């Protein structure tokens, strides 16, 4: 489906696991759904973990000329997660290993809120709800 490696914002490693069809627009939901499906079907493929607009952000209403309109809170989520996972921006990782790392390092509601506390989707997120 993708000819080159997917760029995935660090915090999207959580969003992908919590996605259930909500989004900013129909176009966003469709794009996110395709990426989630690809990732689930291709766990041995590689992704690049980034701190800027990624393949998911392509159809987001907050993406203005490849800059996130909500950049401060989103950047903070990316930085906190990269720090917690001991990864660096631009690091290429195996999809399955990335999700295993996330779920090995983040094991409590407190961990989730440390990363996602500013997220407007946290109340609908399946990833966060698993800690309740």
mmCIF file of the C-alpha atoms, coordinates in Angstrom:
data_MODEL
# 
_entry.id   MODEL 
# 
loop_
_atom_site.group_PDB 
_atom_site.id 
_atom_site.type_symbol 
_atom_site.label_atom_id 
_atom_site.label_alt_id 
_atom_site.label_comp_id 
_atom_site.label_asym_id 
_atom_site.label_entity_id 
_atom_site.label_seq_id 
_atom_site.pdbx_PDB_ins_code 
_atom_site.Cartn_x 
_atom_site.Cartn_y 
_atom_site.Cartn_z 
_atom_site.occupancy 
_atom_site.B_iso_or_equiv 
_atom_site.pdbx_formal_charge 
_atom_site.auth_seq_id 
_atom_site.auth_comp_id 
_atom_site.auth_asym_id 
_atom_site.auth_atom_id 
_atom_site.pdbx_PDB_model_num 
ATOM 1   C CA . UNK A 1 1   ? 0.000   0.000  0.000  1.00 0.00 ? 1   UNK A CA 1 
ATOM 2   C CA . UNK A 1 2   ? 2.785   2.444  0.893  1.00 0.00 ? 2   UNK A CA 1 
ATOM 3   C CA . UNK A 1 3   ? 5.752   2.785  -1.419 1.00 0.00 ? 3   UNK A CA 1 
ATOM 4   C CA . UNK A 1 4   ? 7.968   4.349  1.195  1.00 0.00 ? 4   UNK A CA 1 
ATOM 5   C CA . UNK A 1 5   ? 8.338   4.036  4.928  1.00 0.00 ? 5   UNK A CA 1 
ATOM 6   C CA . UNK A 1 6   ? 5.507   5.537  6.973  1.00 0.00 ? 6   UNK A CA 1 
ATOM 7   C CA . UNK A 1 7   ? 6.288   8.527  9.149  1.00 0.00 ? 7   UNK A CA 1 
ATOM 8   C CA . UNK A 1 8   ? 4.391   8.212  12.426 1.00 0.00 ? 8   UNK A CA 1 
ATOM 9   C CA . UNK A 1 9   ? 4.360   10.905 15.133 1.00 0.00 ? 9   UNK A CA 1 
ATOM 10  C CA . UNK A 1 10  ? 5.450   9.421  18.445 1.00 0.00 ? 10  UNK A CA 1 
ATOM 11  C CA . UNK A 1 11  ? 2.113   10.033 20.172 1.00 0.00 ? 11  UNK A CA 1 
ATOM 12  C CA . UNK A 1 12  ? 0.274   8.398  17.256 1.00 0.00 ? 12  UNK A CA 1 
ATOM 13  C CA . UNK A 1 13  ? 1.670   5.077  18.511 1.00 0.00 ? 13  UNK A CA 1 
ATOM 14  C CA . UNK A 1 14  ? -0.974  5.483  21.221 1.00 0.00 ? 14  UNK A CA 1 
ATOM 15  C CA . UNK A 1 15  ? -3.698  6.921  18.979 1.00 0.00 ? 15  UNK A CA 1 
ATOM 16  C CA . UNK A 1 16  ? -3.409  4.015  16.561 1.00 0.00 ? 16  UNK A CA 1 
ATOM 17  C CA . UNK A 1 17  ? -4.136  1.587  19.404 1.00 0.00 ? 17  UNK A CA 1 
ATOM 18  C CA . UNK A 1 18  ? -7.058  3.671  20.653 1.00 0.00 ? 18  UNK A CA 1 
ATOM 19  C CA . UNK A 1 19  ? -8.632  4.493  17.293 1.00 0.00 ? 19  UNK A CA 1 
ATOM 20  C CA . UNK A 1 20  ? -12.259 3.506  16.875 1.00 0.00 ? 20  UNK A CA 1 
ATOM 21  C CA . UNK A 1 21  ? -13.480 5.616  13.985 1.00 0.00 ? 21  UNK A CA 1 
ATOM 22  C CA . UNK A 1 22  ? -13.716 9.096  15.463 1.00 0.00 ? 22  UNK A CA 1 
ATOM 23  C CA . UNK A 1 23  ? -11.853 11.983 13.916 1.00 0.00 ? 23  UNK A CA 1 
ATOM 24  C CA . UNK A 1 24  ? -11.742 15.566 12.776 1.00 0.00 ? 24  UNK A CA 1 
ATOM 25  C CA . UNK A 1 25  ? -13.458 14.821 9.462  1.00 0.00 ? 25  UNK A CA 1 
ATOM 26  C CA . UNK A 1 26  ? -14.544 11.967 7.218  1.00 0.00 ? 26  UNK A CA 1 
ATOM 27  C CA . UNK A 1 27  ? -11.342 12.326 5.232  1.00 0.00 ? 27  UNK A CA 1 
ATOM 28  C CA . UNK A 1 28  ? -9.258  12.130 8.409  1.00 0.00 ? 28  UNK A CA 1 
ATOM 29  C CA . UNK A 1 29  ? -11.126 9.031  9.656  1.00 0.00 ? 29  UNK A CA 1 
ATOM 30  C CA . UNK A 1 30  ? -10.710 7.316  6.276  1.00 0.00 ? 30  UNK A CA 1 
ATOM 31  C CA . UNK A 1 31  ? -6.961  8.041  6.157  1.00 0.00 ? 31  UNK A CA 1 
ATOM 32  C CA . UNK A 1 32  ? -6.448  7.004  9.782  1.00 0.00 ? 32  UNK A CA 1 
ATOM 33  C CA . UNK A 1 33  ? -8.441  3.820  9.195  1.00 0.00 ? 33  UNK A CA 1 
ATOM 34  C CA . UNK A 1 34  ? -6.247  2.879  6.229  1.00 0.00 ? 34  UNK A CA 1 
ATOM 35  C CA . UNK A 1 35  ? -3.057  3.468  8.207  1.00 0.00 ? 35  UNK A CA 1 
ATOM 36  C CA . UNK A 1 36  ? -4.324  1.503  11.220 1.00 0.00 ? 36  UNK A CA 1 
ATOM 37  C CA . UNK A 1 37  ? -5.334  -1.386 8.928  1.00 0.00 ? 37  UNK A CA 1 
ATOM 38  C CA . UNK A 1 38  ? -1.941  -1.346 7.165  1.00 0.00 ? 38  UNK A CA 1 
ATOM 39  C CA . UNK A 1 39  ? -0.077  -1.331 10.472 1.00 0.00 ? 39  UNK A CA 1 
ATOM 40  C CA . UNK A 1 40  ? -2.131  -4.208 11.887 1.00 0.00 ? 40  UNK A CA 1 
ATOM 41  C CA . UNK A 1 41  ? -1.644  -6.255 8.707  1.00 0.00 ? 41  UNK A CA 1 
ATOM 42  C CA . UNK A 1 42  ? 2.092   -5.524 8.400  1.00 0.00 ? 42  UNK A CA 1 
ATOM 43  C CA . UNK A 1 43  ? 3.637   -5.773 11.886 1.00 0.00 ? 43  UNK A CA 1 
ATOM 44  C CA . UNK A 1 44  ? 7.076   -6.689 10.534 1.00 0.00 ? 44  UNK A CA 1 
ATOM 45  C CA . UNK A 1 45  ? 7.353   -3.539 8.386  1.00 0.00 ? 45  UNK A CA 1 
ATOM 46  C CA . UNK A 1 46  ? 9.337   -0.488 9.509  1.00 0.00 ? 46  UNK A CA 1 
ATOM 47  C CA . UNK A 1 47  ? 8.075   2.962  10.464 1.00 0.00 ? 47  UNK A CA 1 
ATOM 48  C CA . UNK A 1 48  ? 9.938   6.191  11.159 1.00 0.00 ? 48  UNK A CA 1 
ATOM 49  C CA . UNK A 1 49  ? 9.036   7.800  14.489 1.00 0.00 ? 49  UNK A CA 1 
ATOM 50  C CA . UNK A 1 50  ? 8.878   11.591 14.062 1.00 0.00 ? 50  UNK A CA 1 
ATOM 51  C CA . UNK A 1 51  ? 7.991   14.791 15.953 1.00 0.00 ? 51  UNK A CA 1 
ATOM 52  C CA . UNK A 1 52  ? 6.274   16.582 13.077 1.00 0.00 ? 52  UNK A CA 1 
ATOM 53  C CA . UNK A 1 53  ? 3.274   16.129 10.804 1.00 0.00 ? 53  UNK A CA 1 
ATOM 54  C CA . UNK A 1 54  ? 3.214   12.536 9.628  1.00 0.00 ? 54  UNK A CA 1 
ATOM 55  C CA . UNK A 1 55  ? 1.189   10.326 7.287  1.00 0.00 ? 55  UNK A CA 1 
ATOM 56  C CA . UNK A 1 56  ? -1.782  10.464 9.668  1.00 0.00 ? 56  UNK A CA 1 
ATOM 57  C CA . UNK A 1 57  ? -1.674  14.273 9.800  1.00 0.00 ? 57  UNK A CA 1 
ATOM 58  C CA . UNK A 1 58  ? -1.989  14.575 6.012  1.00 0.00 ? 58  UNK A CA 1 
ATOM 59  C CA . UNK A 1 59  ? -5.768  14.878 6.234  1.00 0.00 ? 59  UNK A CA 1 
ATOM 60  C CA . UNK A 1 60  ? -6.063  16.612 9.613  1.00 0.00 ? 60  UNK A CA 1 
ATOM 61  C CA . UNK A 1 61  ? -7.742  20.024 9.814  1.00 0.00 ? 61  UNK A CA 1 
ATOM 62  C CA . UNK A 1 62  ? -4.987  21.141 12.211 1.00 0.00 ? 62  UNK A CA 1 
ATOM 63  C CA . UNK A 1 63  ? -2.301  20.513 9.579  1.00 0.00 ? 63  UNK A CA 1 
ATOM 64  C CA . UNK A 1 64  ? -1.571  23.919 8.067  1.00 0.00 ? 64  UNK A CA 1 
ATOM 65  C CA . UNK A 1 65  ? 1.265   23.725 5.525  1.00 0.00 ? 65  UNK A CA 1 
ATOM 66  C CA . UNK A 1 66  ? 2.751   20.701 7.320  1.00 0.00 ? 66  UNK A CA 1 
ATOM 67  C CA . UNK A 1 67  ? 2.654   22.454 10.696 1.00 0.00 ? 67  UNK A CA 1 
ATOM 68  C CA . UNK A 1 68  ? 0.248   21.395 13.433 1.00 0.00 ? 68  UNK A CA 1 
ATOM 69  C CA . UNK A 1 69  ? -2.053  24.199 14.553 1.00 0.00 ? 69  UNK A CA 1 
ATOM 70  C CA . UNK A 1 70  ? -2.080  22.552 18.007 1.00 0.00 ? 70  UNK A CA 1 
ATOM 71  C CA . UNK A 1 71  ? 1.688   22.252 17.911 1.00 0.00 ? 71  UNK A CA 1 
ATOM 72  C CA . UNK A 1 72  ? 2.566   22.970 21.535 1.00 0.00 ? 72  UNK A CA 1 
ATOM 73  C CA . UNK A 1 73  ? 0.410   20.282 23.131 1.00 0.00 ? 73  UNK A CA 1 
ATOM 74  C CA . UNK A 1 74  ? 1.073   17.763 20.334 1.00 0.00 ? 74  UNK A CA 1 
ATOM 75  C CA . UNK A 1 75  ? 4.815   18.444 20.403 1.00 0.00 ? 75  UNK A CA 1 
ATOM 76  C CA . UNK A 1 76  ? 4.773   17.962 24.183 1.00 0.00 ? 76  UNK A CA 1 
ATOM 77  C CA . UNK A 1 77  ? 3.055   14.584 23.827 1.00 0.00 ? 77  UNK A CA 1 
ATOM 78  C CA . UNK A 1 78  ? 5.640   13.484 21.238 1.00 0.00 ? 78  UNK A CA 1 
ATOM 79  C CA . UNK A 1 79  ? 8.582   14.628 23.370 1.00 0.00 ? 79  UNK A CA 1 
ATOM 80  C CA . UNK A 1 80  ? 7.258   12.998 26.560 1.00 0.00 ? 80  UNK A CA 1 
ATOM 81  C CA . UNK A 1 81  ? 6.649   9.701  24.778 1.00 0.00 ? 81  UNK A CA 1 
ATOM 82  C CA . UNK A 1 82  ? 10.009  9.671  22.999 1.00 0.00 ? 82  UNK A CA 1 
ATOM 83  C CA . UNK A 1 83  ? 11.671  10.357 26.333 1.00 0.00 ? 83  UNK A CA 1 
ATOM 84  C CA . UNK A 1 84  ? 9.701   7.622  28.127 1.00 0.00 ? 84  UNK A CA 1 
ATOM 85  C CA . UNK A 1 85  ? 10.491  5.099  25.359 1.00 0.00 ? 85  UNK A CA 1 
ATOM 86  C CA . UNK A 1 86  ? 14.118  6.233  25.040 1.00 0.00 ? 86  UNK A CA 1 
ATOM 87  C CA . UNK A 1 87  ? 13.662  6.729  21.296 1.00 0.00 ? 87  UNK A CA 1 
ATOM 88  C CA . UNK A 1 88  ? 14.783  9.614  19.138 1.00 0.00 ? 88  UNK A CA 1 
ATOM 89  C CA . UNK A 1 89  ? 12.939  11.469 16.427 1.00 0.00 ? 89  UNK A CA 1 
ATOM 90  C CA . UNK A 1 90  ? 13.684  10.028 12.975 1.00 0.00 ? 90  UNK A CA 1 
ATOM 91  C CA . UNK A 1 91  ? 14.416  6.607  14.466 1.00 0.00 ? 91  UNK A CA 1 
ATOM 92  C CA . UNK A 1 92  ? 13.281  3.746  12.228 1.00 0.00 ? 92  UNK A CA 1 
ATOM 93  C CA . UNK A 1 93  ? 11.721  0.832  14.091 1.00 0.00 ? 93  UNK A CA 1 
ATOM 94  C CA . UNK A 1 94  ? 9.810   -2.340 13.394 1.00 0.00 ? 94  UNK A CA 1 
ATOM 95  C CA . UNK A 1 95  ? 6.055   -1.750 13.835 1.00 0.00 ? 95  UNK A CA 1 
ATOM 96  C CA . UNK A 1 96  ? 5.534   -4.693 16.171 1.00 0.00 ? 96  UNK A CA 1 
ATOM 97  C CA . UNK A 1 97  ? 8.561   -3.758 18.301 1.00 0.00 ? 97  UNK A CA 1 
ATOM 98  C CA . UNK A 1 98  ? 7.358   -0.155 18.565 1.00 0.00 ? 98  UNK A CA 1 
ATOM 99  C CA . UNK A 1 99  ? 3.965   -1.204 19.922 1.00 0.00 ? 99  UNK A CA 1 
ATOM 100 C CA . UNK A 1 100 ? 5.531   -3.771 22.259 1.00 0.00 ? 100 UNK A CA 1 
ATOM 101 C CA . UNK A 1 101 ? 7.835   -1.067 23.613 1.00 0.00 ? 101 UNK A CA 1 
ATOM 102 C CA . UNK A 1 102 ? 4.918   1.321  24.161 1.00 0.00 ? 102 UNK A CA 1 
ATOM 103 C CA . UNK A 1 103 ? 2.892   -1.295 25.997 1.00 0.00 ? 103 UNK A CA 1 
ATOM 104 C CA . UNK A 1 104 ? 5.858   -2.487 28.065 1.00 0.00 ? 104 UNK A CA 1 
ATOM 105 C CA . UNK A 1 105 ? 6.745   1.055  29.198 1.00 0.00 ? 105 UNK A CA 1 
ATOM 106 C CA . UNK A 1 106 ? 3.248   2.487  29.697 1.00 0.00 ? 106 UNK A CA 1 
ATOM 107 C CA . UNK A 1 107 ? 1.314   0.280  32.071 1.00 0.00 ? 107 UNK A CA 1 
ATOM 108 C CA . UNK A 1 108 ? -0.947  2.528  34.120 1.00 0.00 ? 108 UNK A CA 1 
ATOM 109 C CA . UNK A 1 109 ? -3.531  5.260  33.860 1.00 0.00 ? 109 UNK A CA 1 
ATOM 110 C CA . UNK A 1 110 ? -0.948  7.626  35.330 1.00 0.00 ? 110 UNK A CA 1 
ATOM 111 C CA . UNK A 1 111 ? 1.497   6.726  32.536 1.00 0.00 ? 111 UNK A CA 1 
ATOM 112 C CA . UNK A 1 112 ? -1.226  7.334  29.960 1.00 0.00 ? 112 UNK A CA 1 
ATOM 113 C CA . UNK A 1 113 ? -2.176  10.715 31.390 1.00 0.00 ? 113 UNK A CA 1 
ATOM 114 C CA . UNK A 1 114 ? 1.493   11.758 31.629 1.00 0.00 ? 114 UNK A CA 1 
ATOM 115 C CA . UNK A 1 115 ? 1.613   11.473 27.846 1.00 0.00 ? 115 UNK A CA 1 
ATOM 116 C CA . UNK A 1 116 ? -1.998  12.110 26.795 1.00 0.00 ? 116 UNK A CA 1 
ATOM 117 C CA . UNK A 1 117 ? -3.237  14.470 29.487 1.00 0.00 ? 117 UNK A CA 1 
ATOM 118 C CA . UNK A 1 118 ? -3.660  17.333 27.007 1.00 0.00 ? 118 UNK A CA 1 
ATOM 119 C CA . UNK A 1 119 ? -5.400  15.246 24.335 1.00 0.00 ? 119 UNK A CA 1 
ATOM 120 C CA . UNK A 1 120 ? -8.957  16.195 23.431 1.00 0.00 ? 120 UNK A CA 1 
ATOM 121 C CA . UNK A 1 121 ? -9.676  12.570 22.391 1.00 0.00 ? 121 UNK A CA 1 
ATOM 122 C CA . UNK A 1 122 ? -8.617  10.942 25.680 1.00 0.00 ? 122 UNK A CA 1 
ATOM 123 C CA . UNK A 1 123 ? -12.197 10.326 26.841 1.00 0.00 ? 123 UNK A CA 1 
ATOM 124 C CA . UNK A 1 124 ? -12.988 8.307  23.685 1.00 0.00 ? 124 UNK A CA 1 
ATOM 125 C CA . UNK A 1 125 ? -9.625  6.555  23.416 1.00 0.00 ? 125 UNK A CA 1 
ATOM 126 C CA . UNK A 1 126 ? -9.671  2.760  23.673 1.00 0.00 ? 126 UNK A CA 1 
ATOM 127 C CA . UNK A 1 127 ? -5.968  2.700  24.560 1.00 0.00 ? 127 UNK A CA 1 
ATOM 128 C CA . UNK A 1 128 ? -6.492  4.884  27.633 1.00 0.00 ? 128 UNK A CA 1 
ATOM 129 C CA . UNK A 1 129 ? -9.725  3.130  28.587 1.00 0.00 ? 129 UNK A CA 1 
ATOM 130 C CA . UNK A 1 130 ? -7.893  -0.179 29.043 1.00 0.00 ? 130 UNK A CA 1 
ATOM 131 C CA . UNK A 1 131 ? -6.386  1.265  32.240 1.00 0.00 ? 131 UNK A CA 1 
ATOM 132 C CA . UNK A 1 132 ? -9.746  2.080  33.871 1.00 0.00 ? 132 UNK A CA 1 
# 
